[in-house]
């Protein structure tokens, strides 16, 4: 029977942790190795992990100094002994038949990776499906190269790729990459893309939403603003370039530019929407990004009219490409 290693990074998650672990223990597929990584929690999360360890022999617990989610996941990967590996975030939970359905898919199609969709929990009664714009079904090696590689890093509409949510991926435990330690935002993005480079086949269970992503936790990294987010993006993009610039199977140059464009748009939007920044500070922050050499070179090679995005977003990107128009964006946001 194929064993699945489920890695759960835990940091100050006492409010959600019981529901998370219970949802894993209630899986109809029981051949699990559950690895809880207490990443230096200062609440009762560590004790909760130890309590569950005594209740179920499938659970392993690691306590470490706080080093971030990437280091926590790496610690789990280092000791994972399952045939396949996946993740669950400690404030999320999963449907009882998630791993049964995914392992059946792996057995039936003999694939290296399977991906399902997730449901975003906005409130206790408000759930929103998160479904990607990729074709559902099986992808052979040939189909990977021809169909998936053109959107491996980012979609044609400048959206995150299929593997952005690593917790919806179940992958074979062979030559597994590691997370870039120190990257606090979009660390899943790079890891998921690296996975897709290493596999020969996968199956996308499009529309099957077994993972519940909790948007209610306002203390998560996703909801926590940071003045260092742009620096984080630059580290992340450097890693993308190192790994994908000279790939022998596909030329990722266009996608690497679009990844940087996505980061620019994301960061500029955060700046423009930040109510605490004065007009002067917003302009200063925008200029720092938009006049950066790497960003200028990206805009020089970009053909905005060919992007498969809305006219509104094309106009916005044109303004970013011509920074002297950024001032009008600041005043427009201010007026609104």
MARLUM-814913 format. One record per residue (C-alpha): x, y, z; residue in three letters; residue number from 0. Coordinates in Angstrom, 1 decimal, padded with zeros to 4 digits. Example, Ala and Ser with C-alpha at 12.3 -4.5 7.8 and 13.67 -1.06 7.14 Angstrom:
<kolses>
KOLSE   east  north     up type seq
KOLSE  012.3 -004.5  007.8  ALA   0
KOLSE  013.7 -001.1  007.1  SER   1
</kolses>
This chain:
<kolses>
KOLSE   east  north     up type seq
KOLSE  000.0  000.0  000.0  UNK   0
KOLSE  001.4  003.4 -001.0  UNK   1
KOLSE  002.2  005.6  002.0  UNK   2
KOLSE  001.6  009.3  002.0  UNK   3
KOLSE  003.7  011.7  004.1  UNK   4
KOLSE  001.6  014.7  005.1  UNK   5
KOLSE  003.8  017.7  006.3  UNK   6
KOLSE  002.1  020.3  008.5  UNK   7
KOLSE  004.2  023.4  009.3  UNK   8
KOLSE  002.8  024.9  012.6  UNK   9
KOLSE  003.3  028.3  014.0  UNK  10
KOLSE  001.0  029.9  016.7  UNK  11
KOLSE -001.9  028.0  015.3  UNK  12
KOLSE -003.7  026.9  018.5  UNK  13
KOLSE -007.0  028.3  017.3  UNK  14
KOLSE -007.2  026.2  014.1  UNK  15
KOLSE -004.8  023.3  014.8  UNK  16
KOLSE -007.2  020.8  016.3  UNK  17
KOLSE -009.5  021.0  013.3  UNK  18
KOLSE -006.6  020.7  010.9  UNK  19
KOLSE -005.1  017.6  012.5  UNK  20
KOLSE -008.5  016.0  013.1  UNK  21
KOLSE -009.3  016.3  009.3  UNK  22
KOLSE -006.1  014.5  008.5  UNK  23
KOLSE -006.7  011.7  011.0  UNK  24
KOLSE -010.2  011.2  009.6  UNK  25
KOLSE -009.0  010.4  006.1  UNK  26
KOLSE -010.5  007.3  004.6  UNK  27
KOLSE -007.0  006.5  003.3  UNK  28
KOLSE -005.1  005.5  006.4  UNK  29
KOLSE -001.6  004.7  005.1  UNK  30
KOLSE -000.3  008.1  006.3  UNK  31
KOLSE  002.8  009.5  007.9  UNK  32
KOLSE  001.8  012.8  009.6  UNK  33
KOLSE  004.7  015.1  010.3  UNK  34
KOLSE  004.0  018.1  012.5  UNK  35
KOLSE  006.7  020.8  012.5  UNK  36
KOLSE  006.4  023.2  015.4  UNK  37
KOLSE  008.3  026.2  014.1  UNK  38
KOLSE  009.0  027.9  017.5  UNK  39
KOLSE  005.4  028.6  018.4  UNK  40
KOLSE  004.9  030.7  021.5  UNK  41
KOLSE  001.3  029.7  022.1  UNK  42
KOLSE  000.0  026.2  022.9  UNK  43
KOLSE  000.6  024.8  019.4  UNK  44
KOLSE  003.6  022.7  020.5  UNK  45
KOLSE  001.6  021.0  023.3  UNK  46
KOLSE -001.3  020.3  021.0  UNK  47
KOLSE  001.1  018.6  018.6  UNK  48
KOLSE  002.5  016.4  021.4  UNK  49
KOLSE -000.9  015.5  022.6  UNK  50
KOLSE -001.9  014.2  019.2  UNK  51
KOLSE  001.4  012.3  018.9  UNK  52
KOLSE  000.3  010.3  021.9  UNK  53
KOLSE -003.1  009.5  020.4  UNK  54
KOLSE -001.9  008.2  017.0  UNK  55
KOLSE  001.3  006.4  016.2  UNK  56
KOLSE  001.3  007.8  012.6  UNK  57
KOLSE  002.2  011.2  013.9  UNK  58
KOLSE  005.8  012.5  014.2  UNK  59
KOLSE  006.6  015.9  015.9  UNK  60
KOLSE  009.6  018.1  015.3  UNK  61
KOLSE  010.2  021.2  017.5  UNK  62
KOLSE  012.6  023.8  016.1  UNK  63
KOLSE  013.5  027.5  016.5  UNK  64
KOLSE  011.3  029.8  014.5  UNK  65
KOLSE  012.8  029.8  011.0  UNK  66
KOLSE  009.7  030.4  008.8  UNK  67
KOLSE  007.4  028.1  006.8  UNK  68
KOLSE  010.0  027.3  004.1  UNK  69
KOLSE  012.4  025.9  006.7  UNK  70
KOLSE  009.6  024.1  008.5  UNK  71
KOLSE  008.5  022.4  005.3  UNK  72
KOLSE  012.1  021.5  004.4  UNK  73
KOLSE  012.5  019.9  007.8  UNK  74
KOLSE  009.5  017.7  007.1  UNK  75
KOLSE  010.8  016.8  003.6  UNK  76
KOLSE  014.1  015.8  005.1  UNK  77
KOLSE  012.5  013.0  007.2  UNK  78
KOLSE  009.5  012.1  005.0  UNK  79
KOLSE  009.5  008.4  004.2  UNK  80
KOLSE  006.3  008.1  002.3  UNK  81
KOLSE  006.0  007.1 -001.4  UNK  82
KOLSE  004.2  010.4 -002.0  UNK  83
KOLSE  004.3  013.7 -000.2  UNK  84
KOLSE  001.9  016.6  000.4  UNK  85
KOLSE  001.3  019.5  002.7  UNK  86
KOLSE -001.5  020.9  004.9  UNK  87
KOLSE -001.2  024.4  006.4  UNK  88
KOLSE -002.1  024.4  010.1  UNK  89
KOLSE -005.0  026.8  009.8  UNK  90
KOLSE -006.6  024.9  006.9  UNK  91
KOLSE -008.4  021.5  006.8  UNK  92
KOLSE -009.2  018.8  004.2  UNK  93
KOLSE -012.2  016.7  003.1  UNK  94
KOLSE -012.3  013.1  004.5  UNK  95
KOLSE -011.8  011.4  001.1  UNK  96
KOLSE -009.1  013.7 -000.3  UNK  97
KOLSE -006.1  011.4 -000.2  UNK  98
KOLSE -008.2  008.3 -001.2  UNK  99
KOLSE -009.3  010.0 -004.4  UNK 100
KOLSE -005.9  011.3 -005.2  UNK 101
KOLSE -004.1  008.0 -004.6  UNK 102
KOLSE -006.6  006.2 -006.7  UNK 103
KOLSE -005.9  008.7 -009.5  UNK 104
KOLSE -002.1  008.1 -009.1  UNK 105
KOLSE -002.6  004.3 -009.3  UNK 106
KOLSE -005.1  004.4 -012.2  UNK 107
KOLSE -003.0  006.7 -014.4  UNK 108
KOLSE  000.5  005.8 -013.1  UNK 109
KOLSE  001.4  009.4 -012.8  UNK 110
KOLSE  004.1  011.2 -010.7  UNK 111
KOLSE  001.9  014.0 -009.4  UNK 112
KOLSE -001.8  014.7 -009.0  UNK 113
KOLSE -003.4  018.1 -008.3  UNK 114
KOLSE -006.9  018.9 -007.1  UNK 115
KOLSE -008.7  022.2 -006.5  UNK 116
KOLSE -009.5  024.0 -003.3  UNK 117
KOLSE -012.3  025.9 -001.7  UNK 118
KOLSE -011.6  029.3 -000.2  UNK 119
KOLSE -013.3  029.8  003.2  UNK 120
KOLSE -014.2  033.5  003.5  UNK 121
KOLSE -016.5  033.1  006.5  UNK 122
KOLSE -018.2  030.1  008.1  UNK 123
KOLSE -020.9  030.3  005.5  UNK 124
KOLSE -019.1  031.9  002.5  UNK 125
KOLSE -017.0  029.5  000.4  UNK 126
KOLSE -015.5  030.3 -002.9  UNK 127
KOLSE -014.2  027.7 -005.4  UNK 128
KOLSE -010.7  028.2 -006.7  UNK 129
KOLSE -010.4  026.5 -010.1  UNK 130
KOLSE -007.5  027.0 -012.5  UNK 131
KOLSE -007.8  027.7 -016.2  UNK 132
KOLSE -005.8  024.7 -017.3  UNK 133
KOLSE -007.3  021.6 -019.0  UNK 134
KOLSE -008.3  018.9 -016.5  UNK 135
KOLSE -007.2  015.3 -017.0  UNK 136
KOLSE -004.1  013.4 -017.6  UNK 137
KOLSE -000.9  014.9 -019.1  UNK 138
KOLSE  001.8  012.6 -020.5  UNK 139
KOLSE  005.4  013.7 -020.9  UNK 140
KOLSE  004.7  014.9 -024.4  UNK 141
KOLSE  001.6  016.8 -023.3  UNK 142
KOLSE  003.6  018.3 -020.5  UNK 143
KOLSE  006.1  019.8 -022.9  UNK 144
KOLSE  003.5  020.9 -025.5  UNK 145
KOLSE  000.6  022.0 -023.4  UNK 146
KOLSE  001.8  022.7 -019.9  UNK 147
KOLSE  005.3  024.1 -020.3  UNK 148
KOLSE  004.0  027.2 -022.1  UNK 149
KOLSE  002.2  028.2 -018.9  UNK 150
KOLSE  004.4  026.4 -016.3  UNK 151
KOLSE  005.6  029.6 -014.5  UNK 152
KOLSE  002.6  031.8 -015.1  UNK 153
KOLSE -000.6  031.6 -017.2  UNK 154
KOLSE -001.2  033.6 -020.4  UNK 155
KOLSE -003.6  035.9 -018.4  UNK 156
KOLSE -000.9  036.6 -015.8  UNK 157
KOLSE -002.3  034.4 -013.1  UNK 158
KOLSE -000.5  032.0 -010.8  UNK 159
KOLSE  000.1  028.6 -012.3  UNK 160
KOLSE -001.7  025.3 -011.4  UNK 161
KOLSE  000.8  024.3 -008.7  UNK 162
KOLSE  000.8  027.6 -006.7  UNK 163
KOLSE -001.1  025.8 -003.9  UNK 164
KOLSE  001.4  023.1 -002.9  UNK 165
KOLSE -001.1  021.7 -000.5  UNK 166
KOLSE -003.3  020.6 -003.3  UNK 167
KOLSE -000.5  018.6 -004.9  UNK 168
KOLSE  000.4  015.0 -004.1  UNK 169
KOLSE  003.8  014.1 -005.6  UNK 170
KOLSE  006.2  011.3 -005.8  UNK 171
KOLSE  008.9  011.4 -003.2  UNK 172
KOLSE  011.9  011.3 -005.5  UNK 173
KOLSE  014.5  014.1 -006.0  UNK 174
KOLSE  012.1  016.5 -004.2  UNK 175
KOLSE  013.3  020.1 -004.4  UNK 176
KOLSE  013.6  022.3 -001.3  UNK 177
KOLSE  012.1  025.6 -000.4  UNK 178
KOLSE  014.2  028.8 -000.6  UNK 179
KOLSE  014.7  029.6  003.1  UNK 180
KOLSE  014.0  033.3  003.9  UNK 181
KOLSE  011.4  033.7  001.2  UNK 182
KOLSE  008.1  034.5  003.1  UNK 183
KOLSE  005.7  035.3  000.2  UNK 184
KOLSE  004.9  033.1 -002.7  UNK 185
KOLSE  007.4  030.4 -001.6  UNK 186
KOLSE  004.9  027.8 -003.0  UNK 187
KOLSE  005.1  029.4 -006.5  UNK 188
KOLSE  008.8  028.4 -007.1  UNK 189
KOLSE  008.5  025.0 -005.4  UNK 190
KOLSE  005.5  024.0 -007.4  UNK 191
KOLSE  007.2  025.0 -010.7  UNK 192
KOLSE  010.3  023.0 -009.7  UNK 193
KOLSE  008.2  020.0 -009.1  UNK 194
KOLSE  006.7  020.2 -012.6  UNK 195
KOLSE  010.2  020.2 -014.1  UNK 196
KOLSE  011.0  016.9 -012.5  UNK 197
KOLSE  008.0  014.8 -013.4  UNK 198
KOLSE  007.1  012.8 -016.4  UNK 199
KOLSE  003.3  012.8 -016.0  UNK 200
KOLSE  000.5  014.3 -013.9  UNK 201
KOLSE -003.3  014.5 -013.5  UNK 202
KOLSE -005.3  017.6 -012.8  UNK 203
KOLSE -008.6  016.8 -010.9  UNK 204
KOLSE -010.2  019.9 -012.2  UNK 205
KOLSE -013.3  021.0 -010.2  UNK 206
KOLSE -012.7  018.5 -007.4  UNK 207
KOLSE -012.2  020.7 -004.3  UNK 208
KOLSE -011.0  018.6 -001.4  UNK 209
KOLSE -008.8  021.2  000.3  UNK 210
KOLSE -010.4  024.1  002.4  UNK 211
KOLSE -008.2  027.2  002.4  UNK 212
KOLSE -008.9  029.3  005.4  UNK 213
KOLSE -009.0  033.0  004.4  UNK 214
KOLSE -010.3  033.9  007.9  UNK 215
KOLSE -006.9  033.8  009.6  UNK 216
KOLSE -005.9  037.4  009.4  UNK 217
KOLSE -002.5  036.6  011.1  UNK 218
KOLSE -001.3  034.5  008.2  UNK 219
KOLSE  001.5  035.7  005.9  UNK 220
KOLSE -001.0  036.2  003.1  UNK 221
KOLSE -002.8  038.9  005.2  UNK 222
KOLSE  000.2  040.4  006.8  UNK 223
KOLSE  001.6  043.5  005.0  UNK 224
KOLSE  005.4  043.8  004.8  UNK 225
KOLSE  007.7  046.6  003.8  UNK 226
KOLSE  010.2  044.0  002.6  UNK 227
KOLSE  007.8  042.3  000.1  UNK 228
KOLSE  009.6  043.7 -002.9  UNK 229
KOLSE  012.9  042.5 -001.7  UNK 230
KOLSE  011.3  039.1 -001.2  UNK 231
KOLSE  010.1  039.2 -004.8  UNK 232
KOLSE  013.6  040.0 -006.0  UNK 233
KOLSE  015.1  037.0 -004.2  UNK 234
KOLSE  012.3  034.8 -005.6  UNK 235
KOLSE  012.8  036.0 -009.2  UNK 236
KOLSE  016.6  035.4 -008.9  UNK 237
KOLSE  015.8  031.8 -008.0  UNK 238
KOLSE  013.4  031.5 -010.9  UNK 239
KOLSE  016.1  032.8 -013.3  UNK 240
KOLSE  018.8  030.4 -011.9  UNK 241
KOLSE  016.5  027.4 -012.4  UNK 242
KOLSE  014.6  028.2 -015.5  UNK 243
KOLSE  016.9  030.4 -017.7  UNK 244
KOLSE  018.9  027.6 -019.4  UNK 245
KOLSE  016.4  024.8 -019.5  UNK 246
KOLSE  017.3  022.3 -022.2  UNK 247
KOLSE  013.7  021.4 -023.0  UNK 248
KOLSE  012.0  024.8 -023.1  UNK 249
KOLSE  012.8  028.5 -023.5  UNK 250
KOLSE  011.2  030.2 -020.4  UNK 251
KOLSE  012.5  033.7 -021.2  UNK 252
KOLSE  009.1  035.1 -022.0  UNK 253
KOLSE  007.5  033.6 -018.9  UNK 254
KOLSE  010.4  034.8 -016.6  UNK 255
KOLSE  009.6  038.4 -017.8  UNK 256
KOLSE  005.9  037.9 -017.1  UNK 257
KOLSE  006.7  036.5 -013.7  UNK 258
KOLSE  008.6  039.8 -013.0  UNK 259
KOLSE  005.7  041.8 -014.5  UNK 260
KOLSE  003.3  040.0 -012.1  UNK 261
KOLSE  005.5  040.9 -009.2  UNK 262
KOLSE  005.7  044.5 -010.3  UNK 263
KOLSE  001.9  044.8 -010.7  UNK 264
KOLSE  001.2  043.1 -007.3  UNK 265
KOLSE  003.7  045.3 -005.4  UNK 266
KOLSE  002.6  048.5 -007.1  UNK 267
KOLSE -001.1  047.7 -006.4  UNK 268
KOLSE -000.2  047.2 -002.7  UNK 269
KOLSE  001.6  050.6 -002.6  UNK 270
KOLSE -001.3  052.4 -004.3  UNK 271
KOLSE -003.9  050.9 -002.0  UNK 272
KOLSE -001.9  051.5  001.2  UNK 273
KOLSE -003.9  054.1  003.2  UNK 274
KOLSE -001.1  054.8  005.6  UNK 275
KOLSE  001.3  056.1  002.9  UNK 276
KOLSE  001.4  059.8  001.9  UNK 277
KOLSE  001.5  060.7 -001.8  UNK 278
KOLSE  005.2  061.5 -001.5  UNK 279
KOLSE  005.9  058.1  000.0  UNK 280
KOLSE  003.8  056.3 -002.6  UNK 281
KOLSE  005.7  058.0 -005.4  UNK 282
KOLSE  009.1  057.2 -003.7  UNK 283
KOLSE  008.2  053.5 -003.4  UNK 284
KOLSE  006.8  053.3 -006.9  UNK 285
KOLSE  009.9  055.0 -008.4  UNK 286
KOLSE  012.2  052.6 -006.6  UNK 287
KOLSE  010.5  049.7 -008.3  UNK 288
KOLSE  009.7  051.1 -011.7  UNK 289
KOLSE  013.2  052.6 -012.3  UNK 290
KOLSE  015.0  049.4 -011.2  UNK 291
KOLSE  017.3  048.2 -014.0  UNK 292
KOLSE  015.8  044.7 -014.2  UNK 293
KOLSE  012.3  046.1 -014.4  UNK 294
KOLSE  013.2  048.6 -017.1  UNK 295
KOLSE  014.8  045.8 -019.2  UNK 296
KOLSE  011.6  043.7 -018.7  UNK 297
KOLSE  009.4  046.5 -019.9  UNK 298
KOLSE  011.6  047.1 -023.0  UNK 299
KOLSE  011.1  043.5 -024.1  UNK 300
KOLSE  007.4  043.4 -023.2  UNK 301
KOLSE  004.7  043.8 -025.9  UNK 302
KOLSE  001.8  045.0 -023.9  UNK 303
KOLSE -000.8  044.7 -026.6  UNK 304
KOLSE -000.1  041.0 -027.0  UNK 305
KOLSE -000.8  040.2 -023.4  UNK 306
KOLSE -004.0  038.1 -022.9  UNK 307
KOLSE -005.4  040.5 -020.2  UNK 308
KOLSE -008.1  043.1 -019.9  UNK 309
KOLSE -007.8  046.5 -021.5  UNK 310
KOLSE -007.9  048.1 -018.0  UNK 311
KOLSE -004.9  046.0 -016.9  UNK 312
KOLSE -003.0  046.8 -020.1  UNK 313
KOLSE -003.5  050.5 -019.5  UNK 314
KOLSE -002.3  050.1 -015.9  UNK 315
KOLSE  000.8  048.2 -017.1  UNK 316
KOLSE  001.5  050.9 -019.7  UNK 317
KOLSE  001.6  053.5 -016.9  UNK 318
KOLSE  004.0  051.3 -015.0  UNK 319
KOLSE  006.2  051.0 -018.1  UNK 320
KOLSE  006.2  054.8 -018.4  UNK 321
KOLSE  006.9  055.8 -014.7  UNK 322
KOLSE  006.3  059.5 -015.2  UNK 323
KOLSE  002.6  058.6 -015.5  UNK 324
KOLSE  002.7  056.8 -012.1  UNK 325
KOLSE  002.0  060.2 -010.5  UNK 326
KOLSE -001.4  060.3 -012.0  UNK 327
KOLSE -002.2  056.8 -010.5  UNK 328
KOLSE -001.3  058.1 -007.1  UNK 329
KOLSE -003.5  061.1 -007.4  UNK 330
KOLSE -006.3  059.0 -008.9  UNK 331
KOLSE -006.2  056.6 -006.0  UNK 332
KOLSE -006.1  059.5 -003.5  UNK 333
KOLSE -009.1  061.2 -005.1  UNK 334
KOLSE -011.1  058.0 -005.0  UNK 335
</kolses>
